Amino acid sequence: MLDVGLIPDLIRGWWNRRGDEIDIVTLNDERKIAFFGEVKWSKNKVDTDVLEALISKSDLVKEVIGYE
């Protein structure tokens, strides 16, 4: 488990009308910090393309909520 020393104000999934989706989004409004996670229901390892897609989608969320 990752301990970053803060408690999130919100934990939920996120999606938009274009079909972009992030499984886990946690937000801390006081420090303007967001964490993003992807859930894969498989025992197979994922490649870096999954991480790159998550990073790209996280930029969409940060634009909407005003985080950097």
NORSULRA-V760194 format. One record per backbone hydrogen bond with DSSP energy under -1.0 kcal/mol. NH is the residue of the N-H (numbers start at 0). CO is the residue of the C=O. Records with the same first field share a line. If there is no record, write none. Layout:
NH: CO + CO
//
This chain:
8: 26
9: 26
11: 24
13: 21
15: 19
18: 15
21: 13
23: 36
24: 11
25: 34
26: 9
27: 32
31: 27
32: 27
34: 25
36: 23
41: 39
49: 46
51: 47
52: 48
53: 49
54: 50
55: 51
56: 52
57: 53
58: 54
60: 56
61: 57
62: 58
63: 59
64: 60
65: 61
66: 61
//
